[in-house]
Amino acid sequence: MATRNCNFCGSQIEPGTGILFVRKDGNVMNFCSRKCEVNMIEMHRVPRRVRWTNEYHNIKEMKKQSTKN
Ligand SMILES: [Zn+2]
């Protein structure tokens, strides 16, 4: 079974763990934990604006590199 990535924080989800969330419109989302589910579904947060996600760190690193050059 292929490993999936969390739709919110971007970390890898081991098979047999995590949460599979299906929205009314049929969109399937994978979450590594309830924490990520709450942030995405109930709090409507954007991953690139939340400090502990992979996406935030990636954008931060890209900004660092662009300012160096
Ligand atoms: Zn997550």
PDB file of the backbone (N, CA, C, O) and the ligand in Angstrom, with CONECT records:
HET     ZN  A 101       1
ATOM      1  N   MET A   1       0.842  -1.200   0.000  1.00  0.00           N
ATOM      2  CA  MET A   1       0.000   0.000   0.000  1.00  0.00           C
ATOM      3  C   MET A   1       0.878   1.251   0.000  1.00  0.00           C
ATOM      4  O   MET A   1       1.840   1.362   0.760  1.00  0.00           O
ATOM      5  N   ALA A   2       0.524   2.165  -0.855  1.00  0.00           N
ATOM      6  CA  ALA A   2       1.334   3.376  -0.979  1.00  0.00           C
ATOM      7  C   ALA A   2       1.077   4.305   0.205  1.00  0.00           C
ATOM      8  O   ALA A   2      -0.043   4.401   0.705  1.00  0.00           O
ATOM      9  N   THR A   3       2.124   4.978   0.638  1.00  0.00           N
ATOM     10  CA  THR A   3       1.951   5.954   1.707  1.00  0.00           C
ATOM     11  C   THR A   3       1.333   7.229   1.144  1.00  0.00           C
ATOM     12  O   THR A   3       1.586   7.601  -0.002  1.00  0.00           O
ATOM     13  N   ARG A   4       0.526   7.890   1.959  1.00  0.00           N
ATOM     14  CA  ARG A   4      -0.105   9.129   1.543  1.00  0.00           C
ATOM     15  C   ARG A   4       0.487  10.286   2.332  1.00  0.00           C
ATOM     16  O   ARG A   4       1.119  10.106   3.373  1.00  0.00           O
ATOM     17  N   ASN A   5       0.260  11.477   1.799  1.00  0.00           N
ATOM     18  CA  ASN A   5       0.682  12.670   2.515  1.00  0.00           C
ATOM     19  C   ASN A   5      -0.534  13.382   3.095  1.00  0.00           C
ATOM     20  O   ASN A   5      -1.612  13.399   2.502  1.00  0.00           O
ATOM     21  N   CYS A   6      -0.329  13.958   4.252  1.00  0.00           N
ATOM     22  CA  CYS A   6      -1.400  14.706   4.904  1.00  0.00           C
ATOM     23  C   CYS A   6      -1.772  15.923   4.057  1.00  0.00           C
ATOM     24  O   CYS A   6      -0.889  16.654   3.608  1.00  0.00           O
ATOM     25  N   ASN A   7      -3.059  16.146   3.835  1.00  0.00           N
ATOM     26  CA  ASN A   7      -3.498  17.276   3.009  1.00  0.00           C
ATOM     27  C   ASN A   7      -3.226  18.621   3.677  1.00  0.00           C
ATOM     28  O   ASN A   7      -3.201  19.653   3.007  1.00  0.00           O
ATOM     29  N   PHE A   8      -3.025  18.612   4.974  1.00  0.00           N
ATOM     30  CA  PHE A   8      -2.827  19.885   5.657  1.00  0.00           C
ATOM     31  C   PHE A   8      -1.356  20.147   5.961  1.00  0.00           C
ATOM     32  O   PHE A   8      -0.790  21.132   5.487  1.00  0.00           O
ATOM     33  N   CYS A   9      -0.731  19.268   6.753  1.00  0.00           N
ATOM     34  CA  CYS A   9       0.641  19.553   7.163  1.00  0.00           C
ATOM     35  C   CYS A   9       1.665  18.993   6.183  1.00  0.00           C
ATOM     36  O   CYS A   9       2.818  19.424   6.191  1.00  0.00           O
ATOM     37  N   GLY A  10       1.264  18.033   5.329  1.00  0.00           N
ATOM     38  CA  GLY A  10       2.171  17.541   4.288  1.00  0.00           C
ATOM     39  C   GLY A  10       3.047  16.388   4.714  1.00  0.00           C
ATOM     40  O   GLY A  10       3.843  15.896   3.915  1.00  0.00           O
ATOM     41  N   SER A  11       2.924  15.936   5.965  1.00  0.00           N
ATOM     42  CA  SER A  11       3.773  14.837   6.408  1.00  0.00           C
ATOM     43  C   SER A  11       3.218  13.506   5.930  1.00  0.00           C
ATOM     44  O   SER A  11       2.033  13.388   5.616  1.00  0.00           O
ATOM     45  N   GLN A  12       4.099  12.495   5.878  1.00  0.00           N
ATOM     46  CA  GLN A  12       3.692  11.180   5.391  1.00  0.00           C
ATOM     47  C   GLN A  12       2.798  10.477   6.408  1.00  0.00           C
ATOM     48  O   GLN A  12       3.025  10.556   7.615  1.00  0.00           O
ATOM     49  N   ILE A  13       1.769   9.784   5.892  1.00  0.00           N
ATOM     50  CA  ILE A  13       0.867   9.019   6.752  1.00  0.00           C
ATOM     51  C   ILE A  13       1.164   7.551   6.562  1.00  0.00           C
ATOM     52  O   ILE A  13       1.132   7.047   5.439  1.00  0.00           O
ATOM     53  N   GLU A  14       1.454   6.857   7.650  1.00  0.00           N
ATOM     54  CA  GLU A  14       1.715   5.422   7.548  1.00  0.00           C
ATOM     55  C   GLU A  14       0.414   4.673   7.303  1.00  0.00           C
ATOM     56  O   GLU A  14      -0.633   5.058   7.823  1.00  0.00           O
ATOM     57  N   PRO A  15       0.476   3.597   6.508  1.00  0.00           N
ATOM     58  CA  PRO A  15      -0.732   2.818   6.242  1.00  0.00           C
ATOM     59  C   PRO A  15      -1.379   2.329   7.528  1.00  0.00           C
ATOM     60  O   PRO A  15      -0.701   1.829   8.426  1.00  0.00           O
ATOM     61  N   GLY A  16      -2.686   2.475   7.609  1.00  0.00           N
ATOM     62  CA  GLY A  16      -3.410   2.039   8.799  1.00  0.00           C
ATOM     63  C   GLY A  16      -3.585   3.108   9.846  1.00  0.00           C
ATOM     64  O   GLY A  16      -4.258   2.884  10.852  1.00  0.00           O
ATOM     65  N   THR A  17      -2.993   4.271   9.630  1.00  0.00           N
ATOM     66  CA  THR A  17      -3.163   5.374  10.568  1.00  0.00           C
ATOM     67  C   THR A  17      -3.749   6.582   9.853  1.00  0.00           C
ATOM     68  O   THR A  17      -3.861   6.586   8.627  1.00  0.00           O
ATOM     69  N   GLY A  18      -4.117   7.591  10.602  1.00  0.00           N
ATOM     70  CA  GLY A  18      -4.626   8.818  10.013  1.00  0.00           C
ATOM     71  C   GLY A  18      -6.121   8.789   9.786  1.00  0.00           C
ATOM     72  O   GLY A  18      -6.806   7.833  10.149  1.00  0.00           O
ATOM     73  N   ILE A  19      -6.611   9.849   9.183  1.00  0.00           N
ATOM     74  CA  ILE A  19      -8.048  10.019   8.980  1.00  0.00           C
ATOM     75  C   ILE A  19      -8.322  10.254   7.497  1.00  0.00           C
ATOM     76  O   ILE A  19      -7.645  11.057   6.854  1.00  0.00           O
ATOM     77  N   LEU A  20      -9.310   9.556   6.964  1.00  0.00           N
ATOM     78  CA  LEU A  20      -9.754   9.782   5.591  1.00  0.00           C
ATOM     79  C   LEU A  20     -11.054  10.563   5.647  1.00  0.00           C
ATOM     80  O   LEU A  20     -12.063  10.068   6.150  1.00  0.00           O
ATOM     81  N   PHE A  21     -11.029  11.763   5.140  1.00  0.00           N
ATOM     82  CA  PHE A  21     -12.196  12.645   5.211  1.00  0.00           C
ATOM     83  C   PHE A  21     -12.782  12.822   3.820  1.00  0.00           C
ATOM     84  O   PHE A  21     -12.067  13.178   2.883  1.00  0.00           O
ATOM     85  N   VAL A  22     -14.093  12.573   3.680  1.00  0.00           N
ATOM     86  CA  VAL A  22     -14.764  12.758   2.389  1.00  0.00           C
ATOM     87  C   VAL A  22     -15.768  13.890   2.517  1.00  0.00           C
ATOM     88  O   VAL A  22     -16.691  13.824   3.329  1.00  0.00           O
ATOM     89  N   ARG A  23     -15.585  14.924   1.718  1.00  0.00           N
ATOM     90  CA  ARG A  23     -16.495  16.060   1.755  1.00  0.00           C
ATOM     91  C   ARG A  23     -17.782  15.751   0.998  1.00  0.00           C
ATOM     92  O   ARG A  23     -17.871  14.762   0.271  1.00  0.00           O
ATOM     93  N   LYS A  24     -18.778  16.618   1.182  1.00  0.00           N
ATOM     94  CA  LYS A  24     -20.077  16.430   0.532  1.00  0.00           C
ATOM     95  C   LYS A  24     -19.929  16.370  -0.982  1.00  0.00           C
ATOM     96  O   LYS A  24     -20.662  15.644  -1.653  1.00  0.00           O
ATOM     97  N   ASP A  25     -18.979  17.134  -1.520  1.00  0.00           N
ATOM     98  CA  ASP A  25     -18.822  17.180  -2.968  1.00  0.00           C
ATOM     99  C   ASP A  25     -17.985  16.017  -3.503  1.00  0.00           C
ATOM    100  O   ASP A  25     -17.697  15.960  -4.698  1.00  0.00           O
ATOM    101  N   GLY A  26     -17.596  15.098  -2.633  1.00  0.00           N
ATOM    102  CA  GLY A  26     -16.877  13.908  -3.081  1.00  0.00           C
ATOM    103  C   GLY A  26     -15.378  14.025  -3.030  1.00  0.00           C
ATOM    104  O   GLY A  26     -14.674  13.067  -3.348  1.00  0.00           O
ATOM    105  N   ASN A  27     -14.866  15.184  -2.633  1.00  0.00           N
ATOM    106  CA  ASN A  27     -13.425  15.357  -2.507  1.00  0.00           C
ATOM    107  C   ASN A  27     -12.889  14.519  -1.347  1.00  0.00           C
ATOM    108  O   ASN A  27     -13.419  14.579  -0.238  1.00  0.00           O
ATOM    109  N   VAL A  28     -11.848  13.747  -1.601  1.00  0.00           N
ATOM    110  CA  VAL A  28     -11.267  12.915  -0.554  1.00  0.00           C
ATOM    111  C   VAL A  28     -10.019  13.596  -0.011  1.00  0.00           C
ATOM    112  O   VAL A  28      -9.146  14.016  -0.771  1.00  0.00           O
ATOM    113  N   MET A  29      -9.944  13.700   1.312  1.00  0.00           N
ATOM    114  CA  MET A  29      -8.782  14.326   1.926  1.00  0.00           C
ATOM    115  C   MET A  29      -8.181  13.403   2.972  1.00  0.00           C
ATOM    116  O   MET A  29      -8.901  12.733   3.712  1.00  0.00           O
ATOM    117  N   ASN A  30      -6.864  13.374   3.027  1.00  0.00           N
ATOM    118  CA  ASN A  30      -6.159  12.560   4.017  1.00  0.00           C
ATOM    119  C   ASN A  30      -5.574  13.459   5.092  1.00  0.00           C
ATOM    120  O   ASN A  30      -4.957  14.483   4.798  1.00  0.00           O
ATOM    121  N   PHE A  31      -5.775  13.063   6.340  1.00  0.00           N
ATOM    122  CA  PHE A  31      -5.173  13.815   7.435  1.00  0.00           C
ATOM    123  C   PHE A  31      -4.382  12.870   8.316  1.00  0.00           C
ATOM    124  O   PHE A  31      -4.786  11.728   8.537  1.00  0.00           O
ATOM    125  N   CYS A  32      -3.236  13.353   8.828  1.00  0.00           N
ATOM    126  CA  CYS A  32      -2.409  12.505   9.673  1.00  0.00           C
ATOM    127  C   CYS A  32      -2.978  12.449  11.083  1.00  0.00           C
ATOM    128  O   CYS A  32      -2.760  11.473  11.802  1.00  0.00           O
ATOM    129  N   SER A  33      -3.704  13.488  11.482  1.00  0.00           N
ATOM    130  CA  SER A  33      -4.209  13.539  12.856  1.00  0.00           C
ATOM    131  C   SER A  33      -5.475  14.381  12.925  1.00  0.00           C
ATOM    132  O   SER A  33      -5.831  15.070  11.969  1.00  0.00           O
ATOM    133  N   ARG A  34      -6.143  14.318  14.057  1.00  0.00           N
ATOM    134  CA  ARG A  34      -7.325  15.133  14.311  1.00  0.00           C
ATOM    135  C   ARG A  34      -6.963  16.616  14.313  1.00  0.00           C
ATOM    136  O   ARG A  34      -7.771  17.468  13.942  1.00  0.00           O
ATOM    137  N   LYS A  35      -5.758  16.902  14.731  1.00  0.00           N
ATOM    138  CA  LYS A  35      -5.285  18.281  14.742  1.00  0.00           C
ATOM    139  C   LYS A  35      -5.365  18.900  13.347  1.00  0.00           C
ATOM    140  O   LYS A  35      -5.849  20.019  13.175  1.00  0.00           O
ATOM    141  N   CYS A  36      -4.879  18.148  12.357  1.00  0.00           N
ATOM    142  CA  CYS A  36      -4.900  18.649  10.986  1.00  0.00           C
ATOM    143  C   CYS A  36      -6.327  18.737  10.469  1.00  0.00           C
ATOM    144  O   CYS A  36      -6.667  19.671   9.743  1.00  0.00           O
ATOM    145  N   GLU A  37      -7.162  17.778  10.832  1.00  0.00           N
ATOM    146  CA  GLU A  37      -8.551  17.778  10.388  1.00  0.00           C
ATOM    147  C   GLU A  37      -9.276  19.022  10.913  1.00  0.00           C
ATOM    148  O   GLU A  37      -9.969  19.707  10.160  1.00  0.00           O
ATOM    149  N   VAL A  38      -9.114  19.304  12.191  1.00  0.00           N
ATOM    150  CA  VAL A  38      -9.785  20.452  12.800  1.00  0.00           C
ATOM    151  C   VAL A  38      -9.325  21.753  12.148  1.00  0.00           C
ATOM    152  O   VAL A  38     -10.139  22.626  11.846  1.00  0.00           O
ATOM    153  N   ASN A  39      -8.023  21.876  11.933  1.00  0.00           N
ATOM    154  CA  ASN A  39      -7.499  23.104  11.345  1.00  0.00           C
ATOM    155  C   ASN A  39      -8.047  23.342   9.953  1.00  0.00           C
ATOM    156  O   ASN A  39      -8.366  24.475   9.593  1.00  0.00           O
ATOM    157  N   MET A  40      -8.160  22.266   9.156  1.00  0.00           N
ATOM    158  CA  MET A  40      -8.602  22.399   7.769  1.00  0.00           C
ATOM    159  C   MET A  40     -10.125  22.518   7.677  1.00  0.00           C
ATOM    160  O   MET A  40     -10.632  23.407   6.992  1.00  0.00           O
ATOM    161  N   ILE A  41     -10.856  21.634   8.358  1.00  0.00           N
ATOM    162  CA  ILE A  41     -12.305  21.528   8.158  1.00  0.00           C
ATOM    163  C   ILE A  41     -13.062  22.515   9.034  1.00  0.00           C
ATOM    164  O   ILE A  41     -13.967  23.200   8.558  1.00  0.00           O
ATOM    165  N   GLU A  42     -12.701  22.594  10.304  1.00  0.00           N
ATOM    166  CA  GLU A  42     -13.497  23.401  11.220  1.00  0.00           C
ATOM    167  C   GLU A  42     -12.986  24.836  11.340  1.00  0.00           C
ATOM    168  O   GLU A  42     -13.771  25.759  11.556  1.00  0.00           O
ATOM    169  N   MET A  43     -11.674  25.025  11.201  1.00  0.00           N
ATOM    170  CA  MET A  43     -11.131  26.359  11.368  1.00  0.00           C
ATOM    171  C   MET A  43     -10.832  27.039  10.042  1.00  0.00           C
ATOM    172  O   MET A  43     -10.504  28.225  10.004  1.00  0.00           O
ATOM    173  N   HIS A  44     -10.949  26.274   8.938  1.00  0.00           N
ATOM    174  CA  HIS A  44     -10.755  26.819   7.588  1.00  0.00           C
ATOM    175  C   HIS A  44      -9.419  27.530   7.463  1.00  0.00           C
ATOM    176  O   HIS A  44      -9.335  28.614   6.886  1.00  0.00           O
ATOM    177  N   ARG A  45      -8.391  26.926   7.997  1.00  0.00           N
ATOM    178  CA  ARG A  45      -7.074  27.544   7.911  1.00  0.00           C
ATOM    179  C   ARG A  45      -6.390  27.176   6.595  1.00  0.00           C
ATOM    180  O   ARG A  45      -6.644  26.112   6.030  1.00  0.00           O
ATOM    181  N   VAL A  46      -5.536  28.049   6.123  1.00  0.00           N
ATOM    182  CA  VAL A  46      -4.771  27.796   4.904  1.00  0.00           C
ATOM    183  C   VAL A  46      -3.393  27.274   5.307  1.00  0.00           C
ATOM    184  O   VAL A  46      -2.700  27.924   6.091  1.00  0.00           O
ATOM    185  N   PRO A  47      -2.973  26.095   4.779  1.00  0.00           N
ATOM    186  CA  PRO A  47      -1.716  25.488   5.226  1.00  0.00           C
ATOM    187  C   PRO A  47      -0.502  26.404   5.111  1.00  0.00           C
ATOM    188  O   PRO A  47       0.393  26.345   5.954  1.00  0.00           O
ATOM    189  N   ARG A  48      -0.456  27.251   4.080  1.00  0.00           N
ATOM    190  CA  ARG A  48       0.736  28.087   3.917  1.00  0.00           C
ATOM    191  C   ARG A  48       0.791  29.223   4.930  1.00  0.00           C
ATOM    192  O   ARG A  48       1.797  29.928   5.008  1.00  0.00           O
ATOM    193  N   ARG A  49      -0.279  29.413   5.712  1.00  0.00           N
ATOM    194  CA  ARG A  49      -0.263  30.457   6.738  1.00  0.00           C
ATOM    195  C   ARG A  49      -0.131  29.887   8.150  1.00  0.00           C
ATOM    196  O   ARG A  49      -0.087  30.640   9.123  1.00  0.00           O
ATOM    197  N   VAL A  50      -0.068  28.562   8.262  1.00  0.00           N
ATOM    198  CA  VAL A  50       0.050  27.932   9.573  1.00  0.00           C
ATOM    199  C   VAL A  50       1.498  27.494   9.766  1.00  0.00           C
ATOM    200  O   VAL A  50       2.059  26.794   8.923  1.00  0.00           O
ATOM    201  N   ARG A  51       2.098  27.909  10.875  1.00  0.00           N
ATOM    202  CA  ARG A  51       3.542  27.802  11.040  1.00  0.00           C
ATOM    203  C   ARG A  51       4.078  26.387  11.103  1.00  0.00           C
ATOM    204  O   ARG A  51       5.239  26.166  10.758  1.00  0.00           O
ATOM    205  N   TRP A  52       3.272  25.410  11.534  1.00  0.00           N
ATOM    206  CA  TRP A  52       3.823  24.075  11.736  1.00  0.00           C
ATOM    207  C   TRP A  52       3.627  23.150  10.547  1.00  0.00           C
ATOM    208  O   TRP A  52       3.864  21.949  10.673  1.00  0.00           O
ATOM    209  N   THR A  53       3.202  23.663   9.396  1.00  0.00           N
ATOM    210  CA  THR A  53       3.028  22.793   8.229  1.00  0.00           C
ATOM    211  C   THR A  53       4.287  22.777   7.365  1.00  0.00           C
ATOM    212  O   THR A  53       5.125  23.676   7.436  1.00  0.00           O
ATOM    213  N   ASN A  54       4.398  21.717   6.539  1.00  0.00           N
ATOM    214  CA  ASN A  54       5.536  21.618   5.626  1.00  0.00           C
ATOM    215  C   ASN A  54       5.501  22.734   4.597  1.00  0.00           C
ATOM    216  O   ASN A  54       6.539  23.270   4.211  1.00  0.00           O
ATOM    217  N   GLU A  55       4.289  23.081   4.153  1.00  0.00           N
ATOM    218  CA  GLU A  55       4.141  24.090   3.115  1.00  0.00           C
ATOM    219  C   GLU A  55       4.696  25.430   3.591  1.00  0.00           C
ATOM    220  O   GLU A  55       5.368  26.136   2.839  1.00  0.00           O
ATOM    221  N   TYR A  56       4.406  25.772   4.848  1.00  0.00           N
ATOM    222  CA  TYR A  56       4.895  27.028   5.418  1.00  0.00           C
ATOM    223  C   TYR A  56       6.422  27.058   5.421  1.00  0.00           C
ATOM    224  O   TYR A  56       7.037  28.058   5.051  1.00  0.00           O
ATOM    225  N   HIS A  57       7.031  25.930   5.851  1.00  0.00           N
ATOM    226  CA  HIS A  57       8.489  25.861   5.916  1.00  0.00           C
ATOM    227  C   HIS A  57       9.098  25.973   4.525  1.00  0.00           C
ATOM    228  O   HIS A  57      10.113  26.645   4.337  1.00  0.00           O
ATOM    229  N   ASN A  58       8.470  25.306   3.538  1.00  0.00           N
ATOM    230  CA  ASN A  58       8.986  25.362   2.174  1.00  0.00           C
ATOM    231  C   ASN A  58       8.981  26.785   1.646  1.00  0.00           C
ATOM    232  O   ASN A  58       9.960  27.236   1.050  1.00  0.00           O
ATOM    233  N   ILE A  59       7.875  27.496   1.864  1.00  0.00           N
ATOM    234  CA  ILE A  59       7.754  28.861   1.374  1.00  0.00           C
ATOM    235  C   ILE A  59       8.768  29.756   2.070  1.00  0.00           C
ATOM    236  O   ILE A  59       9.371  30.630   1.447  1.00  0.00           O
ATOM    237  N   LYS A  60       8.953  29.529   3.376  1.00  0.00           N
ATOM    238  CA  LYS A  60       9.921  30.309   4.145  1.00  0.00           C
ATOM    239  C   LYS A  60      11.335  30.113   3.589  1.00  0.00           C
ATOM    240  O   LYS A  60      12.091  31.071   3.435  1.00  0.00           O
ATOM    241  N   GLU A  61      11.681  28.841   3.289  1.00  0.00           N
ATOM    242  CA  GLU A  61      13.014  28.551   2.740  1.00  0.00           C
ATOM    243  C   GLU A  61      13.191  29.208   1.381  1.00  0.00           C
ATOM    244  O   GLU A  61      14.250  29.762   1.087  1.00  0.00           O
ATOM    245  N   MET A  62      12.142  29.146   0.542  1.00  0.00           N
ATOM    246  CA  MET A  62      12.231  29.742  -0.779  1.00  0.00           C
ATOM    247  C   MET A  62      12.454  31.244  -0.672  1.00  0.00           C
ATOM    248  O   MET A  62      13.224  31.821  -1.441  1.00  0.00           O
ATOM    249  N   LYS A  63      11.781  31.873   0.282  1.00  0.00           N
ATOM    250  CA  LYS A  63      11.946  33.317   0.474  1.00  0.00           C
ATOM    251  C   LYS A  63      13.373  33.634   0.910  1.00  0.00           C
ATOM    252  O   LYS A  63      13.974  34.609   0.457  1.00  0.00           O
ATOM    253  N   LYS A  64      13.911  32.784   1.809  1.00  0.00           N
ATOM    254  CA  LYS A  64      15.295  32.964   2.274  1.00  0.00           C
ATOM    255  C   LYS A  64      16.260  32.935   1.112  1.00  0.00           C
ATOM    256  O   LYS A  64      17.130  33.797   0.988  1.00  0.00           O
ATOM    257  N   GLN A  65      16.095  31.911   0.239  1.00  0.00           N
ATOM    258  CA  GLN A  65      17.004  31.747  -0.889  1.00  0.00           C
ATOM    259  C   GLN A  65      16.894  32.917  -1.856  1.00  0.00           C
ATOM    260  O   GLN A  65      17.901  33.371  -2.399  1.00  0.00           O
ATOM    261  N   SER A  66      15.680  33.407  -2.074  1.00  0.00           N
ATOM    262  CA  SER A  66      15.493  34.485  -3.030  1.00  0.00           C
ATOM    263  C   SER A  66      16.096  35.794  -2.503  1.00  0.00           C
ATOM    264  O   SER A  66      16.538  36.634  -3.288  1.00  0.00           O
ATOM    265  N   THR A  67      16.115  35.967  -1.172  1.00  0.00           N
ATOM    266  CA  THR A  67      16.707  37.180  -0.637  1.00  0.00           C
ATOM    267  C   THR A  67      18.234  37.106  -0.661  1.00  0.00           C
ATOM    268  O   THR A  67      18.907  38.130  -0.773  1.00  0.00           O
ATOM    269  N   LYS A  68      18.784  35.876  -0.554  1.00  0.00           N
ATOM    270  CA  LYS A  68      20.242  35.696  -0.598  1.00  0.00           C
ATOM    271  C   LYS A  68      20.787  36.098  -1.971  1.00  0.00           C
ATOM    272  O   LYS A  68      21.807  36.779  -2.072  1.00  0.00           O
ATOM    273  N   ASN A  69      20.088  35.662  -3.025  1.00  0.00           N
ATOM    274  CA  ASN A  69      20.596  35.915  -4.378  1.00  0.00           C
ATOM    275  C   ASN A  69      20.167  37.228  -4.962  1.00  0.00           C
ATOM    276  O   ASN A  69      20.532  37.549  -6.093  1.00  0.00           O
TER     277      ASN A  69
HETATM  278 ZN    ZN A 101      -1.122  16.479   9.162  1.00  0.00          ZN2+
END
